[in-house]
Amino acid sequence: MGRLGDHFPEEVRRQYVTGSMVPGQVLRLRWVFPDKTKEKRVLLVCTEPEPLVLIMNSKPSEYLRRDPERRQCELHLSKADHDFLDHDSFLNCFQVHSLGDQPDTEDQIAKSTARLMGVCPDATKRRVVSAVAKSVAISPAQKRAIAAALLSGSVGEGDPKPARGSGM
C-alpha cells in the first residue's frame, strides 16, 4: 500500500521532494554501481555546490576495516537511535558520491515518497562531520561544504528522533 502523498499530483510530489532534500535526509534509492544496481540507503550530506551523499551498508566494509586510517571513517549507526533503519548499519564516511551521477533520483522519490526515510539526529550529523574530516579521499572543499551543511541549524544532543516516514 502506498503513502497518501504518492496519490497527489506529480507537481505537488516533486515540490515535496525538493523541499525534503535537506542535509541529513536519508534516502532509499536504486543505486547504480559499476558492476550492479541495488537498493541502498544514502545520507545526503550537502546540497551545494552539488548534492553529495554517503552510502550506508548492512555490514562493516572490509576495505575500510583493513586500514586504521580508513577504519576511523566508518560509523556504526544503531537502529535504536535511528528510526529510519531496519537494523544496525554502517556509514561509509571515507568516500563521498555525487547524487547527480545517479540516474532518475528525483523520479524515484517522486514516484514513492517512502524513499524519504527521515532526517538523522544532530548527534549523528556531528559524528559524520568528524569522520568525514579524517578522510583522505574527500577534498578539503567537500569537507567544508559537508560540515557547513550538516552543522547549520543543529540544536544539540537532546534532539527528538524524527518519526520514521515523517512527511507526506
Contacts in CASP RR format, 6 or more apart in sequence:
PFRMAT RR
TARGET T0000
AUTHOR 0000-0000-0000
METHOD contacts of the structure
MODEL  1
MGRLGDHFPEEVRRQYVTGSMVPGQVLRLRWVFPDKTKEKRVLLVCTEPE
PLVLIMNSKPSEYLRRDPERRQCELHLSKADHDFLDHDSFLNCFQVHSLG
DQPDTEDQIAKSTARLMGVCPDATKRRVVSAVAKSVAISPAQKRAIAAAL
LSGSVGEGDPKPARGSGM
2 112 0 8 1.000
2 114 0 8 1.000
3 112 0 8 1.000
3 113 0 8 1.000
3 114 0 8 1.000
3 168 0 8 1.000
4 168 0 8 1.000
5 13 0 8 1.000
5 16 0 8 1.000
5 113 0 8 1.000
5 168 0 8 1.000
6 13 0 8 1.000
6 111 0 8 1.000
6 112 0 8 1.000
6 113 0 8 1.000
6 114 0 8 1.000
6 168 0 8 1.000
8 16 0 8 1.000
8 168 0 8 1.000
10 110 0 8 1.000
13 110 0 8 1.000
13 111 0 8 1.000
13 113 0 8 1.000
13 168 0 8 1.000
14 106 0 8 1.000
14 110 0 8 1.000
16 113 0 8 1.000
16 167 0 8 1.000
16 168 0 8 1.000
17 106 0 8 1.000
17 109 0 8 1.000
17 110 0 8 1.000
17 113 0 8 1.000
17 116 0 8 1.000
18 106 0 8 1.000
20 109 0 8 1.000
20 116 0 8 1.000
20 167 0 8 1.000
21 44 0 8 1.000
21 47 0 8 1.000
21 51 0 8 1.000
22 44 0 8 1.000
22 47 0 8 1.000
22 119 0 8 1.000
23 44 0 8 1.000
23 45 0 8 1.000
23 46 0 8 1.000
23 47 0 8 1.000
23 125 0 8 1.000
23 146 0 8 1.000
23 149 0 8 1.000
23 150 0 8 1.000
23 152 0 8 1.000
24 43 0 8 1.000
24 44 0 8 1.000
24 45 0 8 1.000
24 119 0 8 1.000
24 120 0 8 1.000
24 125 0 8 1.000
24 150 0 8 1.000
25 43 0 8 1.000
25 44 0 8 1.000
25 116 0 8 1.000
25 117 0 8 1.000
25 118 0 8 1.000
25 119 0 8 1.000
26 41 0 8 1.000
26 42 0 8 1.000
26 43 0 8 1.000
26 44 0 8 1.000
26 56 0 8 1.000
26 82 0 8 1.000
26 84 0 8 1.000
26 116 0 8 1.000
26 117 0 8 1.000
26 118 0 8 1.000
26 119 0 8 1.000
26 120 0 8 1.000
27 41 0 8 1.000
27 42 0 8 1.000
27 43 0 8 1.000
27 44 0 8 1.000
27 53 0 8 1.000
27 105 0 8 1.000
27 109 0 8 1.000
27 115 0 8 1.000
27 116 0 8 1.000
27 117 0 8 1.000
28 39 0 8 1.000
28 40 0 8 1.000
28 41 0 8 1.000
28 114 0 8 1.000
28 115 0 8 1.000
28 117 0 8 1.000
29 39 0 8 1.000
29 40 0 8 1.000
29 41 0 8 1.000
29 42 0 8 1.000
29 102 0 8 1.000
29 105 0 8 1.000
29 108 0 8 1.000
29 109 0 8 1.000
29 115 0 8 1.000
30 37 0 8 1.000
30 38 0 8 1.000
30 39 0 8 1.000
30 108 0 8 1.000
31 37 0 8 1.000
31 38 0 8 1.000
31 39 0 8 1.000
31 40 0 8 1.000
31 42 0 8 1.000
31 55 0 8 1.000
31 102 0 8 1.000
32 102 0 8 1.000
32 103 0 8 1.000
40 55 0 8 1.000
40 56 0 8 1.000
41 55 0 8 1.000
41 56 0 8 1.000
41 84 0 8 1.000
41 85 0 8 1.000
41 89 0 8 1.000
41 117 0 8 1.000
42 53 0 8 1.000
42 54 0 8 1.000
42 55 0 8 1.000
42 56 0 8 1.000
42 97 0 8 1.000
42 99 0 8 1.000
43 53 0 8 1.000
43 54 0 8 1.000
43 56 0 8 1.000
43 91 0 8 1.000
43 120 0 8 1.000
43 128 0 8 1.000
44 51 0 8 1.000
44 52 0 8 1.000
44 53 0 8 1.000
44 99 0 8 1.000
45 52 0 8 1.000
45 53 0 8 1.000
45 54 0 8 1.000
45 96 0 8 1.000
45 128 0 8 1.000
45 132 0 8 1.000
45 146 0 8 1.000
45 149 0 8 1.000
45 150 0 8 1.000
46 52 0 8 1.000
46 142 0 8 1.000
46 145 0 8 1.000
46 146 0 8 1.000
46 148 0 8 1.000
46 149 0 8 1.000
46 150 0 8 1.000
47 149 0 8 1.000
48 145 0 8 1.000
48 149 0 8 1.000
49 145 0 8 1.000
50 98 0 8 1.000
50 99 0 8 1.000
50 100 0 8 1.000
51 98 0 8 1.000
51 99 0 8 1.000
51 100 0 8 1.000
52 96 0 8 1.000
52 97 0 8 1.000
52 98 0 8 1.000
52 99 0 8 1.000
52 142 0 8 1.000
52 145 0 8 1.000
52 146 0 8 1.000
53 96 0 8 1.000
53 97 0 8 1.000
53 98 0 8 1.000
53 99 0 8 1.000
54 91 0 8 1.000
54 92 0 8 1.000
54 93 0 8 1.000
54 95 0 8 1.000
54 96 0 8 1.000
54 97 0 8 1.000
54 128 0 8 1.000
54 132 0 8 1.000
55 91 0 8 1.000
55 92 0 8 1.000
55 95 0 8 1.000
55 97 0 8 1.000
56 77 0 8 1.000
56 89 0 8 1.000
56 90 0 8 1.000
56 91 0 8 1.000
56 92 0 8 1.000
57 89 0 8 1.000
57 90 0 8 1.000
57 91 0 8 1.000
57 92 0 8 1.000
58 87 0 8 1.000
58 89 0 8 1.000
58 90 0 8 1.000
59 90 0 8 1.000
60 74 0 8 1.000
60 90 0 8 1.000
61 74 0 8 1.000
61 90 0 8 1.000
61 92 0 8 1.000
63 70 0 8 1.000
64 70 0 8 1.000
64 71 0 8 1.000
64 73 0 8 1.000
64 74 0 8 1.000
64 92 0 8 1.000
64 94 0 8 1.000
65 71 0 8 1.000
65 74 0 8 1.000
69 134 0 8 1.000
69 136 0 8 1.000
70 94 0 8 1.000
72 131 0 8 1.000
72 134 0 8 1.000
73 92 0 8 1.000
73 93 0 8 1.000
73 94 0 8 1.000
73 131 0 8 1.000
73 132 0 8 1.000
73 134 0 8 1.000
73 135 0 8 1.000
74 90 0 8 1.000
74 91 0 8 1.000
74 92 0 8 1.000
74 93 0 8 1.000
74 94 0 8 1.000
74 131 0 8 1.000
75 90 0 8 1.000
75 91 0 8 1.000
75 93 0 8 1.000
75 124 0 8 1.000
75 127 0 8 1.000
75 128 0 8 1.000
75 131 0 8 1.000
76 88 0 8 1.000
76 89 0 8 1.000
76 90 0 8 1.000
77 85 0 8 1.000
77 88 0 8 1.000
77 89 0 8 1.000
77 90 0 8 1.000
77 91 0 8 1.000
77 124 0 8 1.000
78 85 0 8 1.000
78 88 0 8 1.000
79 85 0 8 1.000
79 86 0 8 1.000
79 87 0 8 1.000
79 88 0 8 1.000
79 89 0 8 1.000
81 121 0 8 1.000
81 123 0 8 1.000
81 124 0 8 1.000
81 161 0 8 1.000
82 89 0 8 1.000
82 120 0 8 1.000
82 121 0 8 1.000
82 124 0 8 1.000
82 161 0 8 1.000
83 118 0 8 1.000
83 161 0 8 1.000
83 162 0 8 1.000
83 163 0 8 1.000
83 164 0 8 1.000
84 117 0 8 1.000
84 118 0 8 1.000
84 120 0 8 1.000
84 162 0 8 1.000
84 164 0 8 1.000
84 165 0 8 1.000
91 128 0 8 1.000
91 131 0 8 1.000
93 128 0 8 1.000
93 131 0 8 1.000
93 132 0 8 1.000
93 134 0 8 1.000
93 135 0 8 1.000
94 135 0 8 1.000
94 137 0 8 1.000
94 138 0 8 1.000
95 135 0 8 1.000
95 137 0 8 1.000
95 138 0 8 1.000
96 132 0 8 1.000
96 137 0 8 1.000
96 138 0 8 1.000
96 142 0 8 1.000
96 146 0 8 1.000
99 105 0 8 1.000
108 115 0 8 1.000
109 115 0 8 1.000
109 116 0 8 1.000
113 167 0 8 1.000
113 168 0 8 1.000
114 165 0 8 1.000
116 165 0 8 1.000
116 167 0 8 1.000
116 168 0 8 1.000
117 164 0 8 1.000
117 165 0 8 1.000
118 162 0 8 1.000
118 164 0 8 1.000
118 165 0 8 1.000
118 166 0 8 1.000
119 162 0 8 1.000
120 128 0 8 1.000
120 162 0 8 1.000
121 159 0 8 1.000
121 161 0 8 1.000
121 162 0 8 1.000
122 153 0 8 1.000
122 154 0 8 1.000
122 155 0 8 1.000
122 156 0 8 1.000
122 157 0 8 1.000
122 158 0 8 1.000
122 159 0 8 1.000
123 156 0 8 1.000
123 157 0 8 1.000
123 158 0 8 1.000
123 159 0 8 1.000
125 150 0 8 1.000
125 151 0 8 1.000
125 154 0 8 1.000
126 150 0 8 1.000
126 151 0 8 1.000
126 154 0 8 1.000
128 146 0 8 1.000
128 150 0 8 1.000
129 146 0 8 1.000
129 147 0 8 1.000
129 150 0 8 1.000
129 151 0 8 1.000
132 138 0 8 1.000
132 143 0 8 1.000
132 146 0 8 1.000
132 147 0 8 1.000
133 143 0 8 1.000
133 147 0 8 1.000
135 143 0 8 1.000
138 146 0 8 1.000
END
